[in-house]
Amino acid sequence: MTDRYEGSFFGRRKGKPLSPRREALMENELPRLALDLGSPAPADTKDLFEGDVTEVCLEVGFGGGEHLLHRARTNPQTGFIGVEPFVGSMAKAVAAVVDEGLANVRLYDDDAVNVLDWLPQASLDLAYQLYPDPWPKKRHWKRRFINEDNLDRYARVLKPGSEFRFASDIDTYIDWTLRHCRDHARFEWLAETAADWKTPWQGWPGTRYEAKAIREGRTGRYLTFRRI
């Protein structure tokens, strides 16, 4: 694996000021929910969660949290690690986790590369990356999270036979992801018909980014890869 891209794979981190309540939640509750990357990762990733879980999933860049929170609510036996550097989105997720008493969510508010490098080998049952920043200008493509090095990272932490799922409404990023995963020895695209990449996964709640894409006339594509 080569050195990581020196910069960030995400844009701005702050938007509108948080409400006093969310400021307090970020100060008092996020430390409890956040992964402690300063300590060694547990040998069994399921031990990260307060609740009893039978499998662990990762979502990189959960945005508004619609998908992460829906999955956590409807799959209490699954532990979900959510990574999101944008402060407003993280504060929204923290509020929901606290208010609903979700015991199967852990969070991280910085670069997902740090989490992928920290997790034990073959410790994840599923990974999602949904509607990531496409960095549409060609000079910024090096900032796209999907690249050879990060696919190496995903491959290391995913169990053989598990899935990596990717969604985007930007054709150039879909093509980019297909090309990079096709060229990677540890990923196999599972689509057999057009419906396989035009149809969201079972139980899909939608996201605000997907809704925006639809309003603006773009169509989401849903790619599923098996970790070989």
N, C-alpha and C positions, 0 to 999 in steps of 0.2 A: 504494500500500500504506500502510495506517495504521500508527501505532506499535504495536509488539508489546504483548501483555498484560504488565503489570508484575507479575511474580510468576513462579512456576514452573508448568509443565504436568505436573510430577511431584510425588510426595509425599516421604516420608523418603528419605534417601540411605544411611543406615547401619543395619545390623541386628546380627547376632551378630559378635563379634570374628573377624577372619581368623586362620587358622593362621599360624605363623611363616613357612612356606614361601610362602604366598600373599601375606603382607605383603611378603616379599622380592621376589616376582615383580612386585607392583604398583609397588614402588620402582625396580626395576632393568630390568624388561622393558616395562612399559606406556609409558614415554617413547619407546622405540624403535618401538612399534606404534601409538602415538597420532598422530592428525592434528596437524600443527603449524599451527594457525590464525593464529599470529603471522607466518607467512610467506605470500606470495602463493600461491594455488592454482596447480598446474601447468596449462598450457593443455590438456594431454591428461591426463584423470583416471587413465588406465591407468598413468601413470608413478608413481602413488602406491605401487605394489605392488612387492615384491621379485621376485615371480614374473612370468612373461609371461602377461598376460591379454588377452582380446579384447573384454570388456565389463565394465561396472561396475554393481553393484547396491547399494542402500542399505536397511538395516533400522533403523528408528527404534524404540527401546525393545525390545531383543532379550530382555529378561527373563532366563530361565535359559540362554539361548543355544542351546537345542535346535535350533531352526530354522536360525539363522545358521551354526552349526558343521556341521550336516548338509549344508547347501547348499555350504559351502566345501569339505568333504571330497569331495563327489560331483561338484562342478563346478570342478576346479582351474583351468580356463581363464577363470573368472569372478572378478573382484575384488569383494570384499564389504566395505563400510563398515558397521560396526555401532556404533550409538549407544545407550548405556545409562548413566544416572546412578547407579544403585544399586551401591554398592561391592561387595557380595558377589557380585552377578551379573557385574560386570566382572572381578573376580578369578578367577572360575570360567572365564570366556572366555579370559583371558590365559593361565591355566595350560594350557588345552587347545591354544591356538595354539602355545605354546612347546613343549609335550610332543610334539605331533604335527608340528611343523615346518611349519605351514601358512604358505605364502608369499603367499597371496591374501586376507589379512584385514588391515584397518586399523580402529582403534577410536577412540572418543571418549567421554569419561565426563562430559559435561555436557549442556546444553540443545541439542537437535537443531536449534533455530532457528539457532544459531551456524554449524552445518555447512551448512545449506541456504543461508544467506546468503554463505558462503565459496566454495562450489563454483561452478565456471564454468557459464554458461548451457548448456543442452542437453548435459549431461555424463554423465547417467545413463541406463542402459538399462532399469532397473526399480527400483521402490521398494516396500517392504513396511512396513506398520504392523499388527502382530498382537497382538490382545488388549491394547490399551492401557488405562491407568487410565480407567474410564468416568466418574469423578466423578459418581456417581448422583444426588446431591442437587442440586436445580435451582439453588440459589444458587451452586453450584460449576461449573455448566456452562461458564462463561467460561474455565475451566481446561482444557477439552477441547482436545486438540491439533488436532483437525480443526476448522478455522474458515476464514473467507474469506481471511485474510492468509496462513495457512500453506498453504492450497491454492494461492495465488499463488506461494508459495515452491517448492512441489513442481512446479508447472507450469513455472517458470523453469528448473529444473535437469534436468527430464526431457526426453528427446528426443521430438519429435513422433512419434506412433505407438507409443510405449512404454507400459507399464502401471504403474498404481498399484494395489496390492492391499491390502485391509483386511479384518481378521477380528475378530469380537467375539461374545460370547455374551450381550450386554446389548441387549435389543430397542430401548431408547430411544437407545442410541448407534448402532445400525445405522440406525434411522430418521433420526437426526441426520446421519450421514455421507451417506446417500442424498440427503437434502434439500440439504445443502451442496454436494455434487458435482453434483447435478442443476442447481442454480442457478449453477454456475461454468461460464463459457464455454469453458474448456479441458479439461473432463473429460466423458467419455461412458461411461455404465454399459453393460457388454457383455452382461449377462444376457439370454438369450432364453427360457429355461425355468426353472422352479423349481430344477431340478437344478444349474443354473449357480451359484446362490448357496447351495445346501445342501451342495455337494460341495467338499472341499478341492482345492487345486491338485495337479497331478501331482507325485509325489515328496514329498508332504507327510509330514513325520516326526512331526507332533503336537508339542504343547508342554505343559509342566506346568500352565499356566493353562487350556489346553483340557481336560486331564484332570480338573482340579479342577471345571471347569464341568460336565462330564459326570457326575461323582460327585454333584454337587449338583442334577442334573436339568435343567441348561440345555443348549441346543444352539448350537453355533457356526454362524455365517453367514460366507460367504466372498465378498466383493465385489471385482469386477475392473473397473477403469475405464481407458479409453484416454485418453492425453494427446493431444488434438486439435491 
